[in-house]
Amino acid sequence: MSIRLYVGNLPQTFDAKELEALFSAVGEGVRFKAVNDRDTGACRGFGFANVDDQKLADTVIEQLNGKDFGGNALRIEVSERKDSRSAAPSERRNGSAPTAARKAVNKVVHADNVDSEAPDPRWAGELAKLKSLLANQTAAV
């Protein structure tokens, strides 16, 4: 079984033969493919390498992760397969159609520093509604 490695932090322009030479210095059987931009054809800064066995994959990661290549420190790690990532929101509900998006009125954004005088952010939306109702009542009187 082939192990797929993520190779990141590649320079925008690089010599593919130079990178292949770097991989072949570690061991034989490493196949690399850069991911290119559809419009420009330039490298998007990452690619994938396929390795035939786990021992060679571990050696590639150990020897080349963080190594300087074209002025950038390479980032090499085992790639996650698409099916191992979490399912899309529409797929999480037993394949049912996605539900309508919630209305984002009075949405409260989390803040790291909490002001002791400020209302609890969990109730800020309700507090805004109450203030609006109170303003409408006083205007009517």
N, CA, C and O atoms as CSV, one atom per row, in Angstrom:
chain,resi,resn,atom,element,x,y,z
A,1,MET,N,N,0.845,-1.189,0.000
A,1,MET,CA,C,0.000,0.000,0.000
A,1,MET,C,C,0.884,1.243,0.000
A,1,MET,O,O,1.874,1.306,0.729
A,2,SER,N,N,0.535,2.203,-0.795
A,2,SER,CA,C,1.288,3.440,-0.925
A,2,SER,C,C,0.912,4.407,0.193
A,2,SER,O,O,-0.263,4.553,0.526
A,3,ILE,N,N,1.905,5.060,0.762
A,3,ILE,CA,C,1.675,6.085,1.785
A,3,ILE,C,C,1.801,7.436,1.101
A,3,ILE,O,O,2.752,7.682,0.358
A,4,ARG,N,N,0.842,8.303,1.355
A,4,ARG,CA,C,0.830,9.628,0.738
A,4,ARG,C,C,1.336,10.643,1.750
A,4,ARG,O,O,0.858,10.692,2.883
A,5,LEU,N,N,2.307,11.453,1.339
A,5,LEU,CA,C,2.883,12.482,2.194
A,5,LEU,C,C,2.537,13.862,1.657
A,5,LEU,O,O,2.578,14.101,0.451
A,6,TYR,N,N,2.195,14.766,2.570
A,6,TYR,CA,C,1.977,16.171,2.222
A,6,TYR,C,C,3.339,16.856,2.241
A,6,TYR,O,O,4.088,16.723,3.208
A,7,VAL,N,N,3.658,17.583,1.184
A,7,VAL,CA,C,4.905,18.334,1.108
A,7,VAL,C,C,4.519,19.801,0.955
A,7,VAL,O,O,4.041,20.217,-0.101
A,8,GLY,N,N,4.725,20.572,2.001
A,8,GLY,CA,C,4.299,21.966,1.991
A,8,GLY,C,C,5.441,22.939,2.114
A,8,GLY,O,O,6.599,22.561,2.288
A,9,ASN,N,N,5.084,24.204,2.019
A,9,ASN,CA,C,6.000,25.330,2.116
A,9,ASN,C,C,7.013,25.329,0.977
A,9,ASN,O,O,8.180,25.674,1.161
A,10,LEU,N,N,6.542,24.936,-0.199
A,10,LEU,CA,C,7.401,24.965,-1.385
A,10,LEU,C,C,7.460,26.384,-1.937
A,10,LEU,O,O,6.488,27.131,-1.824
A,11,PRO,N,N,8.591,26.763,-2.533
A,11,PRO,CA,C,8.653,28.080,-3.164
A,11,PRO,C,C,7.735,28.127,-4.388
A,11,PRO,O,O,7.414,27.085,-4.959
A,12,GLN,N,N,7.314,29.316,-4.790
A,12,GLN,CA,C,6.424,29.467,-5.942
A,12,GLN,C,C,7.057,28.913,-7.212
A,12,GLN,O,O,6.372,28.289,-8.023
A,13,THR,N,N,8.335,29.131,-7.389
A,13,THR,CA,C,9.045,28.573,-8.539
A,13,THR,C,C,10.193,27.732,-8.012
A,13,THR,O,O,10.994,28.197,-7.201
A,14,PHE,N,N,10.271,26.493,-8.475
A,14,PHE,CA,C,11.370,25.622,-8.088
A,14,PHE,C,C,11.604,24.609,-9.198
A,14,PHE,O,O,10.743,24.388,-10.050
A,15,ASP,N,N,12.774,24.002,-9.174
A,15,ASP,CA,C,13.124,22.986,-10.163
A,15,ASP,C,C,12.658,21.632,-9.650
A,15,ASP,O,O,13.138,21.154,-8.622
A,16,ALA,N,N,11.722,21.013,-10.367
A,16,ALA,CA,C,11.161,19.726,-9.941
A,16,ALA,C,C,12.241,18.656,-9.873
A,16,ALA,O,O,12.189,17.779,-9.012
A,17,LYS,N,N,13.223,18.718,-10.774
A,17,LYS,CA,C,14.300,17.725,-10.773
A,17,LYS,C,C,15.149,17.852,-9.516
A,17,LYS,O,O,15.638,16.855,-8.985
A,18,GLU,N,N,15.322,19.078,-9.043
A,18,GLU,CA,C,16.092,19.306,-7.821
A,18,GLU,C,C,15.369,18.696,-6.613
A,18,GLU,O,O,15.997,18.103,-5.736
A,19,LEU,N,N,14.046,18.851,-6.582
A,19,LEU,CA,C,13.265,18.267,-5.489
A,19,LEU,C,C,13.259,16.746,-5.578
A,19,LEU,O,O,13.370,16.071,-4.555
A,20,GLU,N,N,13.132,16.196,-6.786
A,20,GLU,CA,C,13.181,14.746,-6.964
A,20,GLU,C,C,14.538,14.192,-6.544
A,20,GLU,O,O,14.608,13.097,-5.987
A,21,ALA,N,N,15.613,14.929,-6.803
A,21,ALA,CA,C,16.951,14.515,-6.380
A,21,ALA,C,C,17.038,14.495,-4.860
A,21,ALA,O,O,17.685,13.625,-4.278
A,22,LEU,N,N,16.386,15.456,-4.226
A,22,LEU,CA,C,16.358,15.504,-2.759
A,22,LEU,C,C,15.650,14.273,-2.196
A,22,LEU,O,O,16.111,13.677,-1.222
A,23,PHE,N,N,14.523,13.895,-2.816
A,23,PHE,CA,C,13.793,12.707,-2.380
A,23,PHE,C,C,14.582,11.428,-2.664
A,23,PHE,O,O,14.623,10.530,-1.824
A,24,SER,N,N,15.207,11.338,-3.840
A,24,SER,CA,C,15.930,10.119,-4.186
A,24,SER,C,C,17.177,9.937,-3.327
A,24,SER,O,O,17.664,8.816,-3.182
A,25,ALA,N,N,17.708,11.035,-2.748
A,25,ALA,CA,C,18.847,10.930,-1.838
A,25,ALA,C,C,18.442,10.195,-0.560
A,25,ALA,O,O,19.276,9.559,0.085
A,26,VAL,N,N,17.171,10.283,-0.200
A,26,VAL,CA,C,16.669,9.599,0.995
A,26,VAL,C,C,16.418,8.125,0.686
A,26,VAL,O,O,16.740,7.255,1.495
A,27,GLY,N,N,15.843,7.845,-0.485
A,27,GLY,CA,C,15.559,6.460,-0.867
A,27,GLY,C,C,14.843,6.401,-2.198
A,27,GLY,O,O,14.274,7.393,-2.653
A,28,GLU,N,N,14.871,5.239,-2.818
A,28,GLU,CA,C,14.213,5.046,-4.112
A,28,GLU,C,C,12.729,4.753,-3.901
A,28,GLU,O,O,12.336,4.192,-2.878
A,29,GLY,N,N,11.919,5.136,-4.873
A,29,GLY,CA,C,10.493,4.823,-4.808
A,29,GLY,C,C,9.629,5.966,-4.318
A,29,GLY,O,O,8.474,5.743,-3.955
A,30,VAL,N,N,10.154,7.190,-4.294
A,30,VAL,CA,C,9.369,8.354,-3.898
A,30,VAL,C,C,8.925,9.069,-5.170
A,30,VAL,O,O,9.753,9.483,-5.981
A,31,ARG,N,N,7.615,9.208,-5.335
A,31,ARG,CA,C,7.054,9.890,-6.497
A,31,ARG,C,C,6.365,11.166,-6.016
A,31,ARG,O,O,5.537,11.126,-5.106
A,32,PHE,N,N,6.714,12.300,-6.634
A,32,PHE,CA,C,6.199,13.594,-6.182
A,32,PHE,C,C,5.390,14.264,-7.287
A,32,PHE,O,O,5.731,14.177,-8.466
A,33,LYS,N,N,4.303,14.938,-6.880
A,33,LYS,CA,C,3.482,15.727,-7.817
A,33,LYS,C,C,3.119,17.033,-7.125
A,33,LYS,O,O,2.497,17.030,-6.063
A,34,ALA,N,N,3.512,18.148,-7.732
A,34,ALA,CA,C,3.188,19.469,-7.192
A,34,ALA,C,C,1.749,19.821,-7.562
A,34,ALA,O,O,1.244,19.385,-8.597
A,35,VAL,N,N,1.097,20.607,-6.716
A,35,VAL,CA,C,-0.246,21.108,-7.001
A,35,VAL,C,C,-0.085,22.502,-7.589
A,35,VAL,O,O,0.464,23.403,-6.955
A,36,ASN,N,N,-0.579,22.659,-8.826
A,36,ASN,CA,C,-0.428,23.929,-9.538
A,36,ASN,C,C,-1.752,24.671,-9.623
A,36,ASN,O,O,-2.821,24.061,-9.605
A,37,ASP,N,N,-1.668,25.993,-9.715
A,37,ASP,CA,C,-2.839,26.839,-9.885
A,37,ASP,C,C,-3.412,26.628,-11.277
A,37,ASP,O,O,-2.663,26.559,-12.251
A,38,ARG,N,N,-4.724,26.525,-11.382
A,38,ARG,CA,C,-5.364,26.284,-12.679
A,38,ARG,C,C,-5.167,27.440,-13.652
A,38,ARG,O,O,-4.961,27.228,-14.846
A,39,ASP,N,N,-5.232,28.651,-13.138
A,39,ASP,CA,C,-5.152,29.822,-14.016
A,39,ASP,C,C,-3.720,30.147,-14.438
A,39,ASP,O,O,-3.444,30.335,-15.623
A,40,THR,N,N,-2.817,30.211,-13.470
A,40,THR,CA,C,-1.456,30.645,-13.768
A,40,THR,C,C,-0.500,29.507,-14.071
A,40,THR,O,O,0.504,29.707,-14.754
A,41,GLY,N,N,-0.797,28.314,-13.572
A,41,GLY,CA,C,0.098,27.178,-13.761
A,41,GLY,C,C,1.249,27.151,-12.780
A,41,GLY,O,O,2.060,26.226,-12.798
A,42,ALA,N,N,1.329,28.166,-11.914
A,42,ALA,CA,C,2.398,28.226,-10.912
A,42,ALA,C,C,2.075,27.294,-9.754
A,42,ALA,O,O,0.912,26.992,-9.488
A,43,CYS,N,N,3.112,26.847,-9.075
A,43,CYS,CA,C,2.935,25.971,-7.914
A,43,CYS,C,C,2.186,26.713,-6.812
A,43,CYS,O,O,2.461,27.884,-6.549
A,44,ARG,N,N,1.243,26.033,-6.172
A,44,ARG,CA,C,0.457,26.643,-5.102
A,44,ARG,C,C,1.158,26.556,-3.752
A,44,ARG,O,O,0.597,26.964,-2.735
A,45,GLY,N,N,2.382,26.029,-3.733
A,45,GLY,CA,C,3.158,25.996,-2.493
A,45,GLY,C,C,3.119,24.656,-1.788
A,45,GLY,O,O,3.674,24.513,-0.698
A,46,PHE,N,N,2.462,23.663,-2.399
A,46,PHE,CA,C,2.452,22.337,-1.789
A,46,PHE,C,C,2.281,21.284,-2.863
A,46,PHE,O,O,2.005,21.589,-4.023
A,47,GLY,N,N,2.449,20.043,-2.452
A,47,GLY,CA,C,2.281,18.908,-3.355
A,47,GLY,C,C,2.195,17.636,-2.529
A,47,GLY,O,O,2.117,17.684,-1.302
A,48,PHE,N,N,2.208,16.498,-3.211
A,48,PHE,CA,C,2.086,15.225,-2.522
A,48,PHE,C,C,3.129,14.260,-3.054
A,48,PHE,O,O,3.407,14.222,-4.253
A,49,ALA,N,N,3.702,13.482,-2.147
A,49,ALA,CA,C,4.661,12.452,-2.508
A,49,ALA,C,C,4.065,11.106,-2.125
A,49,ALA,O,O,3.513,10.957,-1.035
A,50,ASN,N,N,4.172,10.141,-3.005
A,50,ASN,CA,C,3.737,8.777,-2.718
A,50,ASN,C,C,4.967,7.930,-2.471
A,50,ASN,O,O,5.930,7.965,-3.237
A,51,VAL,N,N,4.921,7.161,-1.379
A,51,VAL,CA,C,6.035,6.323,-0.960
A,51,VAL,C,C,5.511,4.902,-0.828
A,51,VAL,O,O,4.378,4.690,-0.398
A,52,ASP,N,N,6.336,3.931,-1.199
A,52,ASP,CA,C,5.877,2.548,-1.227
A,52,ASP,C,C,5.729,1.886,0.136
A,52,ASP,O,O,4.848,1.043,0.304
A,53,ASP,N,N,6.553,2.234,1.108
A,53,ASP,CA,C,6.414,1.573,2.418
A,53,ASP,C,C,6.532,2.564,3.566
A,53,ASP,O,O,7.057,3.665,3.401
A,54,GLN,N,N,6.040,2.161,4.725
A,54,GLN,CA,C,5.982,3.033,5.905
A,54,GLN,C,C,7.373,3.418,6.392
A,54,GLN,O,O,7.587,4.554,6.815
A,55,LYS,N,N,8.323,2.482,6.337
A,55,LYS,CA,C,9.680,2.769,6.819
A,55,LYS,C,C,10.316,3.899,6.005
A,55,LYS,O,O,10.943,4.798,6.565
A,56,LEU,N,N,10.150,3.846,4.685
A,56,LEU,CA,C,10.685,4.898,3.821
A,56,LEU,C,C,9.961,6.221,4.068
A,56,LEU,O,O,10.586,7.281,4.047
A,57,ALA,N,N,8.653,6.166,4.301
A,57,ALA,CA,C,7.889,7.385,4.596
A,57,ALA,C,C,8.404,8.037,5.873
A,57,ALA,O,O,8.576,9.255,5.924
A,58,ASP,N,N,8.649,7.236,6.900
A,58,ASP,CA,C,9.179,7.771,8.160
A,58,ASP,C,C,10.558,8.383,7.958
A,58,ASP,O,O,10.874,9.415,8.549
A,59,THR,N,N,11.379,7.751,7.124
A,59,THR,CA,C,12.722,8.262,6.841
A,59,THR,C,C,12.648,9.597,6.092
A,59,THR,O,O,13.396,10.526,6.398
A,60,VAL,N,N,11.753,9.688,5.121
A,60,VAL,CA,C,11.590,10.935,4.356
A,60,VAL,C,C,11.175,12.060,5.299
A,60,VAL,O,O,11.732,13.156,5.243
A,61,ILE,N,N,10.194,11.790,6.170
A,61,ILE,CA,C,9.728,12.817,7.109
A,61,ILE,C,C,10.855,13.227,8.041
A,61,ILE,O,O,11.074,14.416,8.273
A,62,GLU,N,N,11.567,12.247,8.575
A,62,GLU,CA,C,12.636,12.513,9.536
A,62,GLU,C,C,13.761,13.349,8.929
A,62,GLU,O,O,14.269,14.273,9.565
A,63,GLN,N,N,14.148,13.019,7.691
A,63,GLN,CA,C,15.303,13.682,7.085
A,63,GLN,C,C,14.969,14.994,6.384
A,63,GLN,O,O,15.819,15.882,6.319
A,64,LEU,N,N,13.753,15.139,5.859
A,64,LEU,CA,C,13.463,16.316,5.036
A,64,LEU,C,C,12.520,17.328,5.681
A,64,LEU,O,O,12.454,18.465,5.214
A,65,ASN,N,N,11.790,16.963,6.731
A,65,ASN,CA,C,10.888,17.916,7.381
A,65,ASN,C,C,11.726,19.017,8.041
A,65,ASN,O,O,12.563,18.740,8.900
A,66,GLY,N,N,11.492,20.258,7.633
A,66,GLY,CA,C,12.240,21.402,8.164
A,66,GLY,C,C,13.504,21.717,7.374
A,66,GLY,O,O,14.165,22.717,7.656
A,67,LYS,N,N,13.855,20.892,6.396
A,67,LYS,CA,C,15.060,21.117,5.589
A,67,LYS,C,C,14.835,22.295,4.645
A,67,LYS,O,O,13.748,22.461,4.093
A,68,ASP,N,N,15.875,23.109,4.468
A,68,ASP,CA,C,15.785,24.272,3.591
A,68,ASP,C,C,15.737,23.834,2.131
A,68,ASP,O,O,16.554,23.030,1.682
A,69,PHE,N,N,14.760,24.380,1.396
A,69,PHE,CA,C,14.646,24.119,-0.042
A,69,PHE,C,C,14.184,25.399,-0.709
A,69,PHE,O,O,13.051,25.834,-0.505
A,70,GLY,N,N,15.044,26.000,-1.497
A,70,GLY,CA,C,14.712,27.240,-2.205
A,70,GLY,C,C,14.422,28.396,-1.269
A,70,GLY,O,O,13.638,29.282,-1.609
A,71,GLY,N,N,15.032,28.406,-0.109
A,71,GLY,CA,C,14.818,29.491,0.852
A,71,GLY,C,C,13.662,29.248,1.808
A,71,GLY,O,O,13.406,30.081,2.677
A,72,ASN,N,N,12.958,28.135,1.674
A,72,ASN,CA,C,11.837,27.797,2.569
A,72,ASN,C,C,12.145,26.507,3.319
A,72,ASN,O,O,12.810,25.618,2.787
A,73,ALA,N,N,11.666,26.410,4.539
A,73,ALA,CA,C,11.798,25.173,5.308
A,73,ALA,C,C,10.648,24.251,4.918
A,73,ALA,O,O,9.484,24.587,5.137
A,74,LEU,N,N,10.962,23.100,4.345
A,74,LEU,CA,C,9.929,22.159,3.904
A,74,LEU,C,C,9.105,21.655,5.081
A,74,LEU,O,O,9.608,21.499,6.193
A,75,ARG,N,N,7.843,21.408,4.815
A,75,ARG,CA,C,6.947,20.808,5.813
A,75,ARG,C,C,6.457,19.493,5.218
A,75,ARG,O,O,5.729,19.485,4.226
A,76,ILE,N,N,6.855,18.400,5.822
A,76,ILE,CA,C,6.486,17.083,5.302
A,76,ILE,C,C,5.827,16.296,6.416
A,76,ILE,O,O,6.376,16.149,7.509
A,77,GLU,N,N,4.623,15.785,6.114
A,77,GLU,CA,C,3.882,14.978,7.084
A,77,GLU,C,C,2.971,14.017,6.336
A,77,GLU,O,O,2.731,14.177,5.139
A,78,VAL,N,N,2.469,13.022,7.049
A,78,VAL,CA,C,1.563,12.062,6.430
A,78,VAL,C,C,0.270,12.781,6.098
A,78,VAL,O,O,-0.292,13.488,6.934
A,79,SER,N,N,-0.195,12.595,4.875
A,79,SER,CA,C,-1.401,13.261,4.392
A,79,SER,C,C,-2.635,12.500,4.848
A,79,SER,O,O,-2.647,11.269,4.866
A,80,GLU,N,N,-3.683,13.249,5.221
A,80,GLU,CA,C,-4.958,12.629,5.559
A,80,GLU,C,C,-5.705,12.334,4.269
A,80,GLU,O,O,-5.662,13.125,3.328
A,81,ARG,N,N,-6.374,11.222,4.225
A,81,ARG,CA,C,-7.209,10.898,3.074
A,81,ARG,C,C,-8.496,11.700,3.167
A,81,ARG,O,O,-8.919,12.064,4.264
A,82,LYS,N,N,-9.122,11.979,2.034
A,82,LYS,CA,C,-10.360,12.757,2.023
A,82,LYS,C,C,-11.447,12.095,2.838
A,82,LYS,O,O,-12.211,12.785,3.514
A,83,ASP,N,N,-11.541,10.762,2.795
A,83,ASP,CA,C,-12.607,10.084,3.508
A,83,ASP,C,C,-12.379,10.046,5.009
A,83,ASP,O,O,-13.322,9.763,5.749
A,84,SER,N,N,-11.158,10.322,5.501
A,84,SER,CA,C,-10.912,10.293,6.939
A,84,SER,C,C,-11.232,11.625,7.611
A,84,SER,O,O,-11.334,11.691,8.836
A,85,ARG,N,N,-11.390,12.686,6.820
A,85,ARG,CA,C,-11.768,13.974,7.394
A,85,ARG,C,C,-13.238,13.944,7.757
A,85,ARG,O,O,-13.984,13.081,7.295
A,86,SER,N,N,-13.646,14.880,8.578
A,86,SER,CA,C,-15.052,14.903,8.991
A,86,SER,C,C,-15.951,15.155,7.789
A,86,SER,O,O,-15.569,15.828,6.832
A,87,ALA,N,N,-17.129,14.609,7.863
A,87,ALA,CA,C,-18.087,14.730,6.762
A,87,ALA,C,C,-18.582,16.162,6.647
A,87,ALA,O,O,-18.538,16.928,7.609
A,88,ALA,N,N,-19.049,16.508,5.469
A,88,ALA,CA,C,-19.617,17.841,5.242
A,88,ALA,C,C,-20.896,17.971,6.058
A,88,ALA,O,O,-21.527,16.959,6.364
A,89,PRO,N,N,-21.295,19.186,6.416
A,89,PRO,CA,C,-22.496,19.356,7.237
A,89,PRO,C,C,-23.730,18.673,6.659
A,89,PRO,O,O,-24.555,18.159,7.414
A,90,SER,N,N,-23.871,18.655,5.342
A,90,SER,CA,C,-25.056,18.036,4.754
A,90,SER,C,C,-24.995,16.518,4.871
A,90,SER,O,O,-26.034,15.857,4.853
A,91,GLU,N,N,-23.795,15.955,4.991
A,91,GLU,CA,C,-23.660,14.507,5.097
A,91,GLU,C,C,-23.789,14.016,6.536
A,91,GLU,O,O,-24.000,12.824,6.757
A,92,ARG,N,N,-23.670,14.887,7.495
A,92,ARG,CA,C,-23.719,14.492,8.901
A,92,ARG,C,C,-25.114,14.087,9.352
A,92,ARG,O,O,-25.263,13.365,10.338
A,93,ARG,N,N,-26.116,14.537,8.652
A,93,ARG,CA,C,-27.497,14.276,9.073
A,93,ARG,C,C,-28.088,13.121,8.271
A,93,ARG,O,O,-29.163,13.253,7.686
A,94,ASN,N,N,-27.401,12.012,8.246
A,94,ASN,CA,C,-27.861,10.804,7.560
A,94,ASN,C,C,-28.198,11.046,6.098
A,94,ASN,O,O,-29.137,10.453,5.567
A,95,GLY,N,N,-27.435,11.916,5.447
A,95,GLY,CA,C,-27.633,12.158,4.027
A,95,GLY,C,C,-28.820,13.035,3.703
A,95,GLY,O,O,-29.125,13.241,2.528
A,96,SER,N,N,-29.501,13.559,4.711
A,96,SER,CA,C,-30.655,14.409,4.439
A,96,SER,C,C,-30.202,15.752,3.887
A,96,SER,O,O,-29.028,16.109,3.981
A,97,ALA,N,N,-31.112,16.468,3.331
A,97,ALA,CA,C,-30.797,17.784,2.773
A,97,ALA,C,C,-30.375,18.725,3.897
A,97,ALA,O,O,-30.871,18.604,5.017
A,98,PRO,N,N,-29.478,19.651,3.620
A,98,PRO,CA,C,-29.046,20.572,4.664
A,98,PRO,C,C,-30.195,21.454,5.124
A,98,PRO,O,O,-31.056,21.846,4.336
A,99,THR,N,N,-30.189,21.755,6.410
A,99,THR,CA,C,-31.237,22.600,6.961
A,99,THR,C,C,-30.964,24.049,6.604
A,99,THR,O,O,-29.846,24.407,6.235
A,100,ALA,N,N,-31.987,24.875,6.717
A,100,ALA,CA,C,-31.837,26.298,6.411
A,100,ALA,C,C,-30.876,26.931,7.409
A,100,ALA,O,O,-30.863,26.575,8.587
A,101,ALA,N,N,-30.090,27.854,6.933
A,101,ALA,CA,C,-29.123,28.522,7.797
A,101,ALA,C,C,-29.849,29.379,8.827
A,101,ALA,O,O,-30.882,29.986,8.544
A,102,ARG,N,N,-29.279,29.411,10.031
A,102,ARG,CA,C,-29.871,30.231,11.078
A,102,ARG,C,C,-29.643,31.692,10.788
A,102,ARG,O,O,-28.639,32.072,10.185
A,103,LYS,N,N,-30.565,32.492,11.213
A,103,LYS,CA,C,-30.463,33.928,11.031
A,103,LYS,C,C,-29.394,34.453,11.984
A,103,LYS,O,O,-29.400,34.102,13.164
A,104,ALA,N,N,-28.492,35.273,11.504
A,104,ALA,CA,C,-27.367,35.742,12.305
A,104,ALA,C,C,-27.627,37.139,12.862
A,104,ALA,O,O,-26.767,38.015,12.766
A,105,VAL,N,N,-28.809,37.353,13.443
A,105,VAL,CA,C,-29.137,38.644,14.019
A,105,VAL,C,C,-28.594,38.680,15.439
A,105,VAL,O,O,-28.714,37.711,16.188
A,106,ASN,N,N,-28.005,39.796,15.794
A,106,ASN,CA,C,-27.442,39.990,17.133
A,106,ASN,C,C,-26.423,38.918,17.476
A,106,ASN,O,O,-26.378,38.444,18.612
A,107,LYS,N,N,-25.615,38.536,16.521
A,107,LYS,CA,C,-24.599,37.526,16.748
A,107,LYS,C,C,-23.508,38.112,17.636
A,107,LYS,O,O,-23.054,39.234,17.416
A,108,VAL,N,N,-23.096,37.352,18.631
A,108,VAL,CA,C,-22.083,37.805,19.565
A,108,VAL,C,C,-20.782,37.090,19.245
A,108,VAL,O,O,-20.760,35.866,19.117
A,109,VAL,N,N,-19.708,37.836,19.117
A,109,VAL,CA,C,-18.411,37.276,18.838
A,109,VAL,C,C,-17.659,37.140,20.145
A,109,VAL,O,O,-17.683,38.052,20.972
A,110,HIS,N,N,-16.994,36.016,20.342
A,110,HIS,CA,C,-16.256,35.744,21.570
A,110,HIS,C,C,-15.073,36.698,21.698
A,110,HIS,O,O,-14.389,36.991,20.716
A,111,ALA,N,N,-14.843,37.172,22.898
A,111,ALA,CA,C,-13.694,38.027,23.172
A,111,ALA,C,C,-12.883,37.396,24.291
A,111,ALA,O,O,-13.450,36.847,25.236
A,112,ASP,N,N,-11.544,37.470,24.191
A,112,ASP,CA,C,-10.687,36.881,25.218
A,112,ASP,C,C,-10.694,37.693,26.508
A,112,ASP,O,O,-10.672,37.118,27.596
A,113,ASN,N,N,-10.724,39.012,26.403
A,113,ASN,CA,C,-10.756,39.837,27.599
A,113,ASN,C,C,-12.199,40.277,27.852
A,113,ASN,O,O,-12.814,40.952,27.027
A,114,VAL,N,N,-12.714,39.885,28.998
A,114,VAL,CA,C,-14.110,40.144,29.319
A,114,VAL,C,C,-14.197,41.385,30.187
A,114,VAL,O,O,-13.495,41.501,31.192
A,115,ASP,N,N,-15.065,42.316,29.795
A,115,ASP,CA,C,-15.312,43.525,30.562
A,115,ASP,C,C,-16.326,43.176,31.654
A,115,ASP,O,O,-17.409,42.671,31.358
A,116,SER,N,N,-15.977,43.444,32.915
A,116,SER,CA,C,-16.866,43.063,34.015
A,116,SER,C,C,-18.188,43.843,33.963
A,116,SER,O,O,-19.194,43.364,34.487
A,117,GLU,N,N,-18.210,45.020,33.350
A,117,GLU,CA,C,-19.425,45.814,33.260
A,117,GLU,C,C,-20.315,45.384,32.088
A,117,GLU,O,O,-21.496,45.729,32.042
A,118,ALA,N,N,-19.749,44.640,31.157
A,118,ALA,CA,C,-20.503,44.229,29.978
A,118,ALA,C,C,-21.443,43.082,30.333
A,118,ALA,O,O,-21.143,42.289,31.225
A,119,PRO,N,N,-22.578,42.988,29.643
A,119,PRO,CA,C,-23.500,41.883,29.912
A,119,PRO,C,C,-22.900,40.558,29.428
A,119,PRO,O,O,-22.006,40.532,28.583
A,120,ASP,N,N,-23.406,39.489,29.975
A,120,ASP,CA,C,-22.983,38.167,29.573
A,120,ASP,C,C,-23.256,38.012,28.073
A,120,ASP,O,O,-24.394,38.209,27.647
A,121,PRO,N,N,-22.253,37.666,27.257
A,121,PRO,CA,C,-22.451,37.611,25.805
A,121,PRO,C,C,-23.489,36.581,25.378
A,121,PRO,O,O,-24.058,36.698,24.293
A,122,ARG,N,N,-23.747,35.575,26.209
A,122,ARG,CA,C,-24.764,34.587,25.846
A,122,ARG,C,C,-26.149,35.207,25.828
A,122,ARG,O,O,-27.047,34.692,25.163
A,123,TRP,N,N,-26.339,36.317,26.558
A,123,TRP,CA,C,-27.645,36.954,26.647
A,123,TRP,C,C,-27.710,38.279,25.912
A,123,TRP,O,O,-28.719,38.979,26.000
A,124,ALA,N,N,-26.661,38.640,25.190
A,124,ALA,CA,C,-26.608,39.942,24.529
A,124,ALA,C,C,-27.726,40.098,23.501
A,124,ALA,O,O,-28.303,41.180,23.384
A,125,GLY,N,N,-28.039,39.050,22.762
A,125,GLY,CA,C,-29.111,39.126,21.775
A,125,GLY,C,C,-30.457,39.374,22.434
A,125,GLY,O,O,-31.244,40.198,21.967
A,126,GLU,N,N,-30.722,38.651,23.531
A,126,GLU,CA,C,-31.978,38.839,24.266
A,126,GLU,C,C,-32.037,40.226,24.888
A,126,GLU,O,O,-33.093,40.858,24.903
A,127,LEU,N,N,-30.906,40.701,25.401
A,127,LEU,CA,C,-30.852,42.033,26.007
A,127,LEU,C,C,-31.158,43.110,24.967
A,127,LEU,O,O,-31.857,44.079,25.263
A,128,ALA,N,N,-30.642,42.943,23.760
A,128,ALA,CA,C,-30.913,43.918,22.696
A,128,ALA,C,C,-32.402,43.939,22.354
A,128,ALA,O,O,-32.967,45.006,22.114
A,129,LYS,N,N,-33.041,42.764,22.329
A,129,LYS,CA,C,-34.484,42.696,22.069
A,129,LYS,C,C,-35.269,43.403,23.161
A,129,LYS,O,O,-36.213,44.140,22.876
A,130,LEU,N,N,-34.878,43.178,24.418
A,130,LEU,CA,C,-35.570,43.814,25.535
A,130,LEU,C,C,-35.424,45.336,25.493
A,130,LEU,O,O,-36.380,46.067,25.750
A,131,LYS,N,N,-34.212,45.804,25.165
A,131,LYS,CA,C,-33.995,47.241,25.060
A,131,LYS,C,C,-34.869,47.834,23.960
A,131,LYS,O,O,-35.425,48.921,24.116
A,132,SER,N,N,-34.985,47.117,22.856
A,132,SER,CA,C,-35.837,47.581,21.753
A,132,SER,C,C,-37.286,47.628,22.182
A,132,SER,O,O,-37.977,48.603,21.888
A,133,LEU,N,N,-37.768,46.606,22.869
A,133,LEU,CA,C,-39.164,46.603,23.360
A,133,LEU,C,C,-39.416,47.755,24.338
A,133,LEU,O,O,-40.449,48.422,24.282
A,134,LEU,N,N,-38.456,47.970,25.229
A,134,LEU,CA,C,-38.586,49.057,26.211
A,134,LEU,C,C,-38.606,50.406,25.516
A,134,LEU,O,O,-39.389,51.280,25.886
A,135,ALA,N,N,-37.764,50.588,24.523
A,135,ALA,CA,C,-37.745,51.859,23.784
A,135,ALA,C,C,-39.065,52.085,23.067
A,135,ALA,O,O,-39.546,53.217,23.019
A,136,ASN,N,N,-39.669,51.031,22.504
A,136,ASN,CA,C,-40.958,51.131,21.827
A,136,ASN,C,C,-42.072,51.478,22.818
A,136,ASN,O,O,-42.971,52.253,22.491
A,137,GLN,N,N,-42.015,50.906,24.035
A,137,GLN,CA,C,-43.043,51.184,25.048
A,137,GLN,C,C,-42.970,52.634,25.517
A,137,GLN,O,O,-43.998,53.300,25.638
A,138,THR,N,N,-41.767,53.123,25.778
A,138,THR,CA,C,-41.631,54.503,26.260
A,138,THR,C,C,-41.995,55.507,25.178
A,138,THR,O,O,-42.479,56.596,25.488
A,139,ALA,N,N,-41.768,55.157,23.901
A,139,ALA,CA,C,-42.121,56.034,22.801
A,139,ALA,C,C,-43.641,56.108,22.648
A,139,ALA,O,O,-44.170,57.143,22.242
A,140,ALA,N,N,-44.335,55.037,22.964
A,140,ALA,CA,C,-45.779,54.986,22.841
A,140,ALA,C,C,-46.463,55.757,23.966
A,140,ALA,O,O,-47.591,56.216,23.787
A,141,VAL,N,N,-45.832,55.907,25.088
A,141,VAL,CA,C,-46.474,56.572,26.239
A,141,VAL,C,C,-46.370,58.035,26.184
A,141,VAL,O,O,-46.861,58.723,27.078
